[in-house]
Amino acid sequence: MILKKFVDSVDYHVNKDDIEGLLVRFYITADDPGSPNSMWVMEFEPSGFAKMHSHKEEHYLYVLEGICELRSKDGRISTAEAGDSIFVPACEEHEIVNSGDSVLKMLSLMPILKGATGRSTTPCD
C-alpha cells in the first residue's frame, strides 16, 4: 500500500510553448514501487490550456473543480465540469482549455509505460 499526503506531493509548473497556466501535483509515479499507473492533479489557471497533442498513454481524467472545453482534431468541442469523467484513448489528439473564471482541477490517471517516469507523457510517433 502507498499512502501519500498532500504535503508530500511534488509540484511542477509546466513551462512549454504549447501549455500555459498549468501546475501539476505528482502523487503516484514510477518512484512508487509496484504502481502500474501514475496519478496527478492538474490545475489550470483561468484561460490556461494544453494545446492539441497526443501521447501513447491512455488518459483518464476526472474534473474536481471548474469547467473546461475539450477539443478534438476533427473540430468537436465538448464541455466538462466538476463531477465529469473523461477518457482519451492512446494517441488520440486532444486539447484542454480552462473556459471558466476559476482554477480548473482535474485528477489524471495514466499507465506508466516501460522505462517512463510517470511524470510526463510519451509522444506518439
Disulfide bonds with the S-S distance in Angstrom:
Cys91-Cys124 2.06
